[in-house]
Amino acid sequence: MEDIGYPHGCERQEKAVAQSQSSSNDEFQPSKLGTKEYWDHAYERELQSFYDSGDVGEIWFGEESMDRIITWLEMQKISKDVALLDIGTGNGVFLIELAKSGFTNLTGIDNSSTAVELAKAIAEKEEVMSLKLQVADFLHPFPKLSQYDICIDKGTFDAISLSPDHPAEKRSLYQQSLHSVLKEGGMFLITSCNWTKEELVNHFSEGFEMLQELPTPKFQFGGKIGNSVTALVFRRK
């Protein structure tokens, strides 16, 4: 089996190498990918590209990651009017696909105002006008971000984990925020390229229980076979 590569911004390979050479803990090296400035600049470029050529920009983890989650939601016969929050919505393409699949109560937040501007522009072009898109920092949620049935994260927890400024504290804030905005019994679906199943289960052990691991592509690295990304479903206790 060949190495199929990693999504942009993933540092799992670097982590694997580091851990094979030392007894380091589960921290990553700080990265510009963990800063708001990096994403502001990235979305400024993507916004200009969209206005110039109509290119919507990068789909984090690829289209298969969106299909995987939508398929799971449909297999669970989740109500189409379920209150769903996309944490770190970026260009909003995932929410647009959810809307096209019939979901009607969709909210996307991002701490980059340029990302939200891009998401709104793409949604308008696609004539998907029902999305609620807003600038918000998930680590410091305000009252309007409350009581969702489903929260979805594709890469935001990864980016927070790469922060050069107190990443462990930010991961703790993330978990607290998730617990506050998700209804009791609500579902949390996370896709990560930096954390393994065991690490994610450990991170969210307080207040959440893992329900299912979703199938993801495989890779071969250092003679071992694993998943290139991890996709898990949790339930809030």
PELINDA-V707749 format. One record per residue. N is the residue number from 1. RES is the residue in one small letter. PHI is phi in degrees with one decimal (NA if undefined). PSI is psi in whole degrees, 0 to 359 (none if undefined). D_LAST is the distance of its C-alpha to the last C-alpha in Angstrom with 2 decimals. Layout:
<<N;RES;PHI;PSI;D_LAST> <N;RES;PHI;PSI;D_LAST>>
//
This chain:
<<1;m;NA;131;38.68> <2;e;-87.7;154;39.30> <3;d;-68.8;121;37.14> <4;i;-89.5;359;35.94> <5;g;92.6;172;35.29> <6;y;-122.0;151;32.40> <7;p;-62.2;155;31.17> <8;h;-54.9;131;32.79> <9;g;91.5;355;31.29> <10;c;-80.1;136;29.67> <11;e;-117.5;19;30.55> <12;r;-63.6;321;29.19> <13;q;-62.6;314;32.78> <14;e;-60.4;321;33.89> <15;k;-65.5;318;31.05> <16;a;-60.7;318;31.97> <17;v;-63.8;315;35.55> <18;a;-61.9;318;34.77> <19;q;-72.1;333;32.67> <20;s;-73.0;343;35.43> <21;q;-104.6;350;37.89> <22;s;-153.4;176;36.06> <23;s;-102.3;42;33.24> <24;s;-65.6;160;31.46> <25;n;-80.6;195;27.79> <26;d;-91.3;22;25.34> <27;e;-82.9;151;26.73> <28;f;-101.5;160;28.70> <29;q;-67.7;138;32.01> <30;p;-54.8;146;31.85> <31;s;-143.7;152;32.83> <32;k;-61.3;338;34.08> <33;l;-65.1;345;31.33> <34;g;-96.7;14;28.99> <35;t;-114.6;147;31.05> <36;k;-64.5;324;31.07> <37;e;-60.0;319;34.84> <38;y;-59.3;312;34.71> <39;w;-71.3;325;32.59> <40;d;-58.6;313;34.67> <41;h;-66.4;321;37.79> <42;a;-63.0;317;36.37> <43;y;-76.2;335;35.46> <44;e;-62.7;318;38.81> <45;r;-66.5;317;40.48> <46;e;-68.1;325;38.39> <47;l;-65.5;315;39.04> <48;q;-64.0;320;42.75> <49;s;-63.9;322;42.74> <50;f;-65.2;316;41.13> <51;y;-67.1;328;43.79> <52;d;-77.5;318;46.50> <53;s;-131.8;353;45.67> <54;g;83.8;5;42.60> <55;d;-72.3;126;40.61> <56;v;-81.0;350;36.87> <57;g;92.1;192;36.27> <58;e;-72.9;137;33.87> <59;i;-100.2;110;30.98> <60;w;-59.5;125;28.49> <61;f;69.7;5;28.15> <62;g;84.4;169;30.55> <63;e;-62.9;329;30.49> <64;e;-62.2;332;28.99> <65;s;-68.6;324;25.68> <66;m;-69.0;314;25.60> <67;d;-59.6;320;26.76> <68;r;-59.8;315;24.13> <69;i;-72.5;316;21.23> <70;i;-62.4;319;23.15> <71;t;-61.6;317;24.03> <72;w;-63.0;314;20.48> <73;l;-58.7;318;19.51> <74;e;-71.2;324;22.64> <75;m;-67.2;330;22.17> <76;q;-82.8;359;18.82> <77;k;55.5;42;20.86> <78;i;-65.0;135;18.63> <79;s;-58.9;139;20.37> <80;k;-69.5;343;22.83> <81;d;-101.4;16;22.07> <82;v;-60.9;142;18.36> <83;a;-77.9;114;17.75> <84;l;-122.8;134;17.63> <85;l;-116.7;126;17.99> <86;d;-97.8;112;20.02> <87;i;-86.6;114;19.62> <88;g;75.1;63;23.16> <89;t;-71.6;340;24.86> <90;g;60.0;236;28.27> <91;n;-80.4;359;30.89> <92;g;75.8;4;28.54> <93;v;-62.7;324;29.81> <94;f;-62.9;316;26.44> <95;l;-64.3;323;25.71> <96;i;-62.0;319;29.26> <97;e;-66.7;322;28.73> <98;l;-62.4;317;25.62> <99;a;-62.7;319;27.82> <100;k;-66.2;337;30.60> <101;s;-86.6;1;28.29> <102;g;107.8;356;27.79> <103;f;-76.1;139;24.61> <104;t;-118.8;345;25.49> <105;n;-117.8;74;22.81> <106;l;-116.1;128;22.72> <107;t;-123.6;136;22.42> <108;g;-126.4;135;23.43> <109;i;-125.3;151;23.68> <110;d;-154.2;145;25.73> <111;n;-82.6;359;27.21> <112;s;-99.7;117;30.55> <113;s;-64.2;330;32.56> <114;t;-68.8;323;34.75> <115;a;-61.7;317;31.90> <116;v;-66.5;321;31.01> <117;e;-61.0;318;34.74> <118;l;-63.6;315;34.97> <119;a;-60.4;319;32.02> <120;k;-66.0;321;33.64> <121;a;-66.1;318;36.99> <122;i;-67.3;318;35.77> <123;a;-61.7;321;33.91> <124;e;-64.7;317;37.15> <125;k;-62.0;322;39.21> <126;e;-82.9;0;37.00> <127;e;58.9;39;37.21> <128;v;-109.0;98;33.46> <129;m;-102.9;2;33.40> <130;s;-90.7;353;30.06> <131;l;-71.4;144;27.93> <132;k;-104.3;106;26.64> <133;l;-115.8;129;27.46> <134;q;-149.9;153;27.38> <135;v;-80.9;123;27.95> <136;a;-160.5;146;25.01> <137;d;-96.5;112;23.77> <138;f;-62.0;335;20.05> <139;l;-72.7;345;20.13> <140;h;-136.0;66;21.39> <141;p;-68.5;149;19.90> <142;f;-104.8;170;21.71> <143;p;-53.7;329;20.69> <144;k;-66.5;339;21.50> <145;l;-90.9;75;18.70> <146;s;-145.3;150;15.93> <147;q;59.1;59;13.67> <148;y;-95.9;150;13.86> <149;d;-82.6;327;12.60> <150;i;-139.5;134;13.28> <151;c;-120.0;139;14.13> <152;i;-127.3;136;16.70> <153;d;-132.2;122;18.37> <154;k;-122.2;82;21.66> <155;g;103.2;347;23.16> <156;t;-70.0;317;22.08> <157;f;-62.2;324;19.98> <158;d;-58.5;311;23.08> <159;a;-63.1;318;25.40> <160;i;-60.6;322;23.56> <161;s;-66.4;340;23.73> <162;l;-94.1;6;27.49> <163;s;-61.3;137;28.08> <164;p;-79.2;357;31.16> <165;d;-122.4;97;29.86> <166;h;53.1;59;27.16> <167;p;-62.0;323;24.84> <168;a;-63.2;319;22.56> <169;e;-64.2;321;22.12> <170;k;-69.2;325;21.47> <171;r;-64.8;323;18.77> <172;s;-66.4;318;17.05> <173;l;-61.9;321;17.66> <174;y;-59.6;312;16.31> <175;q;-62.7;319;12.87> <176;q;-63.4;317;13.01> <177;s;-63.9;317;14.33> <178;l;-59.5;317;11.78> <179;h;-64.8;329;9.01> <180;s;-81.8;331;11.66> <181;v;-95.6;345;12.87> <182;l;-98.1;132;10.00> <183;k;-63.1;154;9.02> <184;e;-59.3;129;5.88> <185;g;85.5;357;5.81> <186;g;-71.7;161;8.18> <187;m;-103.2;142;9.77> <188;f;-123.8;118;11.16> <189;l;-110.6;121;14.50> <190;i;-124.9;136;16.46> <191;t;-117.5;127;20.07> <192;s;-137.2;144;21.71> <193;c;-108.6;355;25.19> <194;n;-105.1;342;24.93> <195;w;-120.7;140;21.99> <196;t;-80.5;169;21.73> <197;k;-55.0;312;18.87> <198;e;-63.4;321;18.71> <199;e;-67.5;318;18.84> <200;l;-66.1;319;16.06> <201;v;-59.9;321;13.73> <202;n;-67.5;317;14.95> <203;h;-59.6;320;14.66> <204;f;-107.6;27;10.97> <205;s;-68.5;331;10.16> <206;e;-89.3;110;8.84> <207;g;94.0;356;5.36> <208;f;-138.6;152;5.33> <209;e;-126.1;139;6.84> <210;m;-78.3;134;10.21> <211;l;-101.9;322;11.45> <212;q;-161.6;147;14.99> <213;e;-105.6;128;17.77> <214;l;-88.4;144;20.21> <215;p;-66.3;135;23.92> <216;t;-136.0;165;25.71> <217;p;-60.4;153;29.35> <218;k;-100.1;158;30.73> <219;f;-140.4;162;33.00> <220;q;-120.1;127;35.42> <221;f;-148.1;126;35.83> <222;g;62.2;31;37.76> <223;g;81.7;2;38.33> <224;k;-117.4;151;34.65> <225;i;-107.1;133;32.73> <226;g;-150.0;189;29.26> <227;n;-94.4;137;27.26> <228;s;-71.6;331;28.56> <229;v;-137.2;160;25.14> <230;t;-115.7;133;21.60> <231;a;-130.3;117;19.31> <232;l;-126.3;154;15.71> <233;v;-116.5;125;12.91> <234;f;-114.9;157;9.26> <235;r;-119.0;136;6.22> <236;r;-75.1;127;3.79> <237;k;-71.8;none;0.00>>
//
